[in-house]
Amino acid sequence: RPNTYVAGLHTEKAGQEEEKGAPARIRQRRGATLRSVENSRLIVTMTALLQSGALIAVIVLLIAVEIVVLYRRHHTTATSASISAFLPNLLAGLFLMCGIQLAIWDAPSTALLGCLTIAGLCHLFEFRQYWRGR
């Protein structure tokens, strides 16, 4: 088997012959080191996705698609619920996602507070609908 190295560490498949005779604590330490390398790669990837805005953009896109699908479904079938029942909650989620992205990008606090305020107002509107029994 060819030896494969990841940042100077053996992968799980490479070097298994060496580990058979090694004490259990050394094998365990090598496994923990490999897991920490894999976890750090995942963290770096997720951080890059958040910093680039791609992850939040996908979530916002999914919310927008959900709004369009609910709108079209309501207008094509008379039996489905009105979009107004779902719109405040969806908009609150949309503005919260925008607020998260602004916080990650270190945007001015007024922009962040604006997004959070609009999200809060959307939730208040939603609660008002529930209180009226809609």
Secondary structure by P-SEA (a helix, b strand, c coil): cccccccccccccccccccccccaaaaaaaaaaaaaaaaaaaaaaaaaaaaaaaaaaaaaaaaaaaaaaaaaaaaaccccccccccaaaaaaaaaaaaaaaaaaacccaaaaaaaaaaaaaaaaaaaaaaaacc
